[in-house]
Amino acid sequence: MASKKPIKAVMRERYNVTSSGYDELYRNEQYEKYRLAMRLLEPRGKVLDDGCGTALLLEYLYTTGMLGGLLYYICLDLSPGMLRVARRRIASLNLGHLVECIEADAENIPLRSKSIDYTFSFTVVDLVEDKARALKEMDRVTKLYTIVTSLKKAHQFARKIPKYGLYAGETSKDYVFIRKSSQGLCRLIPHHGSRWSAYRALFTAPRQSPSLTSRYFLTALLTIS
């Protein structure tokens, strides 16, 4: 009897196969998440795109003019097929000086602790085997805040919103959360209009000016040689 493949191997194969057609199938759905996320946190400083896929988030930031505050941007994904598409996109946008791609998984992020200012992780937590470990890894490497999204259908039987951070709203298919890494898991707070604007004020940070080169930052951030 054949042994069951590890979840990571299954995910890697699945996304390798779907990488070429991913954008056509999911761009609109992903962009909906990005629009909500960027109303909550504007990426600045050193940014990790945890589970970057084909780098659609980078494309969105480029087309909306939101790259000005970035010092460095890391695309991390488990799938080499997705990263091949991401690298082509990075080259087409002429952003090779700003972006580095790393093949790794969300449960074992090869970056130094608190080396990243903001992490964005769109619908990755639903795909990992150890969700708590993946969230802890985001907290470990992130100095300021993390955006995490999770598919609603992944929780349809639980009939409650998961505790992946401070509930910040939802799209047609996903819940959106903010995690403040220094405090670990945030408690849930309902999304109620003006009340939420007070919480949004907690997540502002001074703009940093881009400087130095991406290679310098990669050497400083990576825990591996």
N, C-alpha and C positions, 0 to 999 in steps of 0.2 A: 504493500500500500504506500503510495507516494505521500511524503510529508507535506504539510501545509506550508505555503510560502509565508514568510514574515510580511506583516502589513506594509513595511517600508518598501520591500521589493515589489509588492503588488502596486502600490501607489506610483513608484518610479516607472514601472512598465506602462501603467495606464496613461500617465501624463506624457510619456515618451510617444505613445501612439497618437494621442489627441493633440499634441503640440502644434502641428501644422494647421489645424482647423480651429484652434482654441479661440482666437480673436474674433472670428466670424460668429461663433456661437455665443460668446460670453462678454464681448466688449460692452454692450449696452447695460447688462446686469452689473458688471464691475464698475462702470462709470457712475451708476446710481449710488453705489457705496462710496466712491471717492468724493462725490459732491457733498454728501453728508459729512464725511470725515473731515474734509478740508474746511467746512464751516466751524468745526470744533477745534482743530489744531492745524496751523499752517506749518509745514515742515521747514526746519531751520537747522543749521549746524550740521552735525553728522547724523545721517539717517540710515536706518536699516529697513529694507523691504523684505520682510520675513515670509518666504513663500512667494517670491516675485512672479513666478510663472513666466510669461512672455514679456515682462516689463511694461504692462499696460499702465500701471500707476505712473511710471516715469513718463510715458507718453502723455498722460493726462496732465501731469505737472508742467511738462514742456509746453503743451498747447494752451494752457491757461496762464502761462507766465509766472509760475510759482517756484521756479528754481533759483531765483535770485539770492535767497538767504542760505543756500546750501554750501557747506564746506566739502562734503563728501557723501556719496550715496552708494550703498552696498545692496546688490541684488543677490539674495540667497535663495536657492531652491534645491530640492532633492533630485529633480529630473534633468539630466543632461540635454534631453530633447527640448525642454522648455528654455533652458539656458542658451541653447544655440539660437533659438528665435529671439531671445532677449538681446544677445550680443549683436545680432543683425540690426535690431531696432536701435540699440545704442549707437552703432556706427552710422546708421542713416540719419540720426538726430545730431551727429557730431558731438557726442557727450562722453567720449572715451576718456577725456581728461578728468571727468568728475565721477565716473561710475566704475565699480569693480564687481565682477560676478564671482560668486563662490558656490560651489556645489557642496551642500551640506544639508542636514535635516534640522527641523525646528526643535527637536529634543536635545540636540547637542550642537549649539551654536559656537563656532570656533572663533569667538571674539573675547577680548578681555572684559572683565567686569566694569560696568559703568563707562564703557568706551563709546557709547552711542547716545545721542541726545534724544532722538525720537525713533520709535519703532512702529511700523505699520504692518499688520498681519491680517489679511483679508481672507476669511473662511478657511484658514489653515488649521485651527484648533479642532475642527470637525474631522480632519483627516489623519490625525496622529493617534498613536496607540496610547500614549501616556499624556493625557491632556494637562495634568497638574505639572508634570515636568516641563512641558513646552511653555506653559505660562511662567514658571519659575525662571526658565532660561531667558525669556523676554525681560523679566524683571531684573535679572542679574546683569545683562549687558546694557540695559537702558538707564540713563541718568535721570531723565525727566519723565516723559509720558509715552504710553503705548496705546494705539488704537487696535482693538480686536473686534472682528465680526464673526458671527456664527449663524449658520443657516437655521431659519425657523423650523423647517421640517425635521431637523435633527432632534428637536425637542417637542414634537407634536404630541407624543404620548405622555410626557412628563407634565404637560399643561401648565408650565411655569417658565419664566425667563431664567436662563442659567446665570450663575454668579461668576461671570468672567471679568468683572470689573464694575465700574460705575455706569449704569445704564444711561446711554446718551441719545437713544432714539432707534429708529428702525427704517429699513427700506422695504420694498415689496417682498423681499425674500430673506432678509437678514436682520438680526439684532446687532446693534453697534454699541461698543463699550469703550470706556477710557480706563486705563490702569495707571496709577501713580506709583512708579516702581519702588520708591522709598517706603511706601506704606503697604506694599504687597496687595493682597486682594481687597478691593474696595467693597463697601456695602452697597446694595442696590438703592437707588433713589428714583422715584417715579419721574417721568418726563412731563412737567406741567408748565408750559408756556413761560411766563415771566420768572417763575421759580427757577427754571433751568438756566436762565440768563445769569443768575447769580452764581451758579456753579461753573458756568463757562468762564467767568472772570478768574477762576482759580487756575485756569490753564493757559495763561498768557505768559510770554517770556520775551526778554529783550532780543532784538534781531542781532545776529552775528554776521560779520563781514567775511566773505569767502577769501581764503588765502592758502598758500602753499600748494603742493601737488597731491594728486590722489595716491600716488605710490608711497609718498611719505606717510600718509595716514594709514594705508593698508599695513605697512610695517609696524606701526604703532598699535594698531587695533587687534591684529591677529594674535591668537595664542599659540599658533603653530608657525614654524619657521618656513 
